[in-house]
Amino acid sequence: MGESGQLRPGPAQLDQARPDQARPDEAQPDQAQPDQAQPDAPPDTAAIRHEFALERYRYLLQQIQAVNENAHRFLALYQTLATALVTAALALFVGYRKWDLTADTARGGVIGLLTLVTVVAAFTGTLIVVGALAWLDYRHEECDITDEIVGPGFRKRPRPGNFLRWYETYVVLFILVSVLTMWVLAAVFLLPAMR
């Protein structure tokens, strides 16, 4: 029974329905199913634009996520290499007499290792800054798409003036401070002690 208490028509009654009220699972010969495109029908350009924008939006979100993950990878790379190089410099400082190295050679080795740390820091900092610029570009493109598809102002555009809220700023500052600290400590304590 239907909700109003009337009997629902069975399969026999549906077969006897009027031709203009054909069953939905039986297509009339002159009518195409809604999901089947007619060969000579023009494509719906609005639907194609919408689908393309949606795919582009998904791609942009993936790229933004990748940029965010890369900053953490670059920081881990810097921490690993800096730790290994500074450990080598300290080992050189502690063991250069046992290894029968001259003080000048040991000082040159410590300076060389700290120079390598500086190069790694510069490379990592450059990658993080470039990643932040790429993130800005992706976010602007994301805002363009949402302005067109959803409506203007759906997403606020990023402002470079908000860089104090970005964690990349503090990662780059950490790298800069750590390299300066290594050089100052080496100049004040390690190099003068190597005579």
Secondary structure as UniProt FT lines:
FT   TURN            3..4
FT   HELIX           11..15
FT   HELIX           19..21
FT   TURN            24..25
FT   TURN            29..30
FT   TURN            34..35
FT   TURN            39..40
FT   HELIX           45..95
FT   TURN            96..100
FT   HELIX           103..149
FT   TURN            152..153
FT   HELIX           160..165
FT   HELIX           167..185
FT   HELIX           186..190
FT   HELIX           191..193
//
